[in-house]
């Protein structure tokens, strides 16, 4: 039976320049491979060593990129190794099979959202009204499933985020702050639900996962074994769970360590 490896991407396996955390002397910094270009500019990286590890992982297991990114944002990433058969996008809202969205899965997800939580329009309107132009830079809707704000993190009041989270909780939504993006996501929209669907289709008997944010917590809990880096929301809140290892590494070296752990487990 295959081993299934479901991993978050941003700030777990791949890193923007701002998130690399290259704290070592320049001469000892790892060689980097760019895996994403956006508007003709390099955007995301992993180490060359991590690229080799990811290639080996793709040969040894069913590797499933698992991301909150939209399909368009995901498809501009050029990961090393075999092209994944499955990919989970939009926090579980879309399941890609050989790069093509599965319409039946998406229909199941949207039906559940309609039944179990407040509509996107209500949440979007609240965000537009409550956000302060002093720290708000962009307001976006992703795949007609969830909303997010691009903010100036240093100007964003912590209390405002807490109040938003409390308000969203009553509507069946959750709030997650990742870097400069503040996400509002319906609670039934989960990576773990899509993971279970891929497990059903592949017959995998062992599942491994990694992630750094609160939106990855359900993914880690759904897997047999999990890892989280030493940065991100989960680390900041000291989140832990049985079977989930908290790694000390931060930044792009954490991505390398996670891939080593995946391969050792496989």
N, C-alpha and C positions, 0 to 999 in steps of 0.2 A: 504494500500500500504506500502511496506517496506521502512525503512530508510536505505540509503546506506552510509557507512562510508569508505572513501578512505584515507589511511594514508601512508605517507612515513615511512620508517623504521629507517635507520641509522641516528642517531643524531636527531630523532624526537620521536620515540617510544623506540628504543633500542640503547645502547651506549657501545662503547669500553671502556676499562679501562682509556684510555687517555682522553676520552670525558665526563666522569662522572661528573666532576666539583663538587666534594665533598668538599665544602668550609667550612662546619660546623665542630665543634670539633669531633674528631674520635668517641667518645662515643655516639654522637647524629646522626651519619651517618645512613641512612636507610639500612635495610636488603636488600640484592640484590639476584636476581635469574638469573643464567646463562641460556641464551636461544640459545647460539651458541657455538659450539666447532669446531675448525679447526686444523687439524694435531695434535690431542690429547691435544690441549690447549684451555682453556676457552677464548672466544673472545668477546661476546656481552652480555649485561645485561639489565635488568629493575628492578625496585624495586619490592619487594614482594607485596606491595600495588597495584602497577600498574598491576601486574599479575592478581590479583583478579578483578580489574576494567576491564581489557581486556577480561577476561572470561565472566563477566556480559554483556559486550558490544556485544560479539559474540552471546550471547543468545537473545539479544534485537534488533539487527540490522544485516544488511548484511555487514559484515566487509571485506574490500578488501585491503590486503597489496599491496602497490603501490611503486615500487622501481626501481632504476637504476641498481640494481644488475642483474647479469645473472641468468638464471634459476638454474644453479648448485649452485651458491652462495646463492640464496634464499632458496633452498630446504634443506640446512644444518641448517637453523634456525628452532627452535622448540618452537613456540609461545604457551603460555597457552590458554586454551579455545577451543571451537569447531574448527575443521579444516575448513578454509575458502573455500567456494565453488569456488570463483574467486580470482585470484591473478594477478597483473600486474607486469611484469618483463621487464628488459632491456629498461627502460624508455618508456614503451608502445609498444615495439617491439614484445613482446610475451604476450598473454593472456592465463593463465592457468585456466582450468575448472576441478575441482576435481583433481588438480595436473598434469593434462595432457595438453600440449600446443595445442591450437586451430590452425590448419594449415591454415584455410581460413583467419583468422585474420592476421596471419603473412604474408601471400601472399599479402593481401591488403596493408599492411604497406610497404613491400619491393617494391611493384610497385609504390607507391607514392614517395618513396625516389629516385627511379631511374628517375622519371619524374621531380622532383622539386629541386634537389640539386646535388652538385659535388660528385663524387664517393668517397667511403671510401679510396681507394688506394691512391688517390691524397692527401688527408688530412694526411693519415698515413705517406706518404713519406715526407711531409713537416715537420711533428713533428719529425721524425727521423733525419732530416737534421738540424733543428733549435734548438733542445734541447741541452743543455750544459751538458756534462758528470759530471761537477762539482756538479750539483744538481739533475740530473736524476738518478733514481734508477731502474725503470722498465718501459717498454713500452708494453702496452697490447691492444689487440683488443677484444671487447666483442660481442659475438654472430654474428660476421660479420656485425654489425650494426653501431658501433661507436668505438672510440679509447679513451684511457686514459693513462696518465703518472703517475707513482708514484714518488714523488719528495721529496727532503729535503726542507720543507716549508720555513725554516729560510734563506735558500740560494737562493731561487727562486726570481729573480728580478720582482718587480711589473710591471715595464715597459714592460718586455717581455710578460707578460700575456696580457697586454692591446694591444700590437702589434699583438699578436696571435688572440685575439678576433676580432680586426679590419679586419685582413686577412680572418678569417673564415666567417665573416659576408657577405663578397662579394661572398662566395661560397654557401650560404644558410645553414651555420652551426653556432652553438653557442658554447661558451666556459664557463665552470663552474669550479671553484676551491673549492673543499670540503675537508678540512683537508689536507692530503698528496696526494690527487688525483686531477689531472687536467683533466677534461673531455672535449672532442670535440665531439659534438652530432649534427646530422642533425636536422635542425629546424622542419621539419614535424614529427620527432620522439618524440611524446609527451605523457605524462601520461594522459592528458585531453582527447585525442582522444579515448584512451582505456577506460577511465572512462565513456564517453558517450555511448560506446558500451555496457558496463555492465549495465548502466542505462536503455538502450533500452531492454536488455534481462530480467531484473528484474522488470521493471515497477516502479522503485522507484520514488517517488514524492518529496522527500527531500534528498539532498546530502550534506554531511559534509566532510571536508578535513583538513589535516594538513601537513606541510612540512617546511623545514628550508633553502633550497637552491634555487638558481635561476632556477634550473630544476623543482622545485615544484611550481613556480609562476603560470604557466598555469593551474595546477591542482587546486590551490586555487581559481583562477578566474572562473573556470568552475563549482565550487561547489556553493550551496546556502549559506553556511556559512563556514568559514575557520579560522584556528588558526596557528600562527607561534610562535616558541619559542624565547627567548631572546638572542639566539646565532645563528651562521650560516650566510650564505651570505645575506639572506633577512634582518636579523637584522643589519648586518654590513653596509648595504646600505640604511637602514631606509626605506625599501620597504613597501608600504602600499596600500590597496585597499578597496573599500567599501565592507562590509560584512566579512572582515578578521580582526581578533583580534590579536594584538601584545601582547604576554604574557611577563611578566617580568622574569619568571623563566628561568634559564639556566641549561644545563646538564640534568642528569637523572631525576631530580625533574620536569623539564619541560615536560618530557614524561608522568609523573604521572598526572600533571595538565591538559594536553591535553586530556587524557582519561576521567578525571572527566568532562571536558567540553563536550566531545562527549556524555557521558551518560546523562548529564543534558539536552542536546538538544534532545536526543532520547526520 
